[in-house]
């Protein structure tokens, strides 16, 4: 079965796909878990660093003789800068992944799943797929081998994919966790 993918996906979709890729090891051990997008995690950590930076800056301004506050302010300032850089890198990676004019096709056969983007193909044999994870924004075909490429599509194609897959035991539906 061939599925044409016309949409380029939302920022949340790409953030979730990046989170699945970065949490591959955890997901292979326990696929039944909620995945938060990397962008949300980075924003939360940057916000926490900002709050603590402000709090300790105020404490340091109130008592400049206590130098420990100064060192803590420096640590949280560095954490804030690293959080901002991390957010920029995530946004850059998401913009690289978005390819709105690309011809995308997902082919599901009895023995393999193949994703074709502008002629570049990624193929996973059904025997190489550890899990098919259905998350809030994405459906990810997780390979057994970490060196293989992962295939991900938007959750809008859920019914077509579920109807095409014969091996129902590898499908993990995490959409009810969100």
Residue, then its C-alpha position, 0 to 999 in steps of 0.5 A: x500500500x502506498x500513502x502519499x504524504x502531502x503535509x510537511x508537519x507541524x513544529x510539534x510533530x518534528x519536535x516529537x520525532x526528534x524526541x523519539x530519536x533522542x530517547x531511542x534507548x529508553x523507548x526500546x526498553x519501555x515503549x509505553x511512555x509519554x514523549x514530550x517534544x524536545x522544544x518544550x523540554x528545552x523551553x522549560x529548562x531555559x525558563x527554570x534557569x531564568x527564574x533561578x538566575x533572577x532569584x539569585x541575582x536579587x539575593x546577590x544584590x541584597x548581600x554582595x558580601x556573600x560571594x556564593x550567590x555570585x557563583x550561583x548567578x554565574x552558573x545559572x547564567x551559563x545554564x540560561x545561555x546553553x538553554x538558549x543555544x539548545x533552543x536555537x539548535x532544535x529550531x534549526x534542526x526542525x527547519x532542516x527537516x521540514x521540506x514542504x515541497x518534497x514528494x513524500x511516500x510511505x510504502x507498506x508491504x508485507x515484508x517491508x516499510x519504505x519511506x521515499x522523500x524526493x527519490x531518497x529511500x529508507x527501507x526497514x524490513x518488517x523483521x527489523x522493526x522493534x515497535x511501531x509507536x503511535x504518539x500524539x503527533x507522530x507514528x514512528x517505526x523504531x528499528x531493532x538496530x540503533x544504526x538503522x534509520x527510523x521512519x516517522x510520519x504524521x498521526x493523520x495517516x494512523x488508520x491507513x497504517x494500522x490497516x496495512x500492518x499485519x503484525x499487530x503485536x509490534x504496534x504500541x499506541x501511546x496516543x491515550x497517554x496524552 
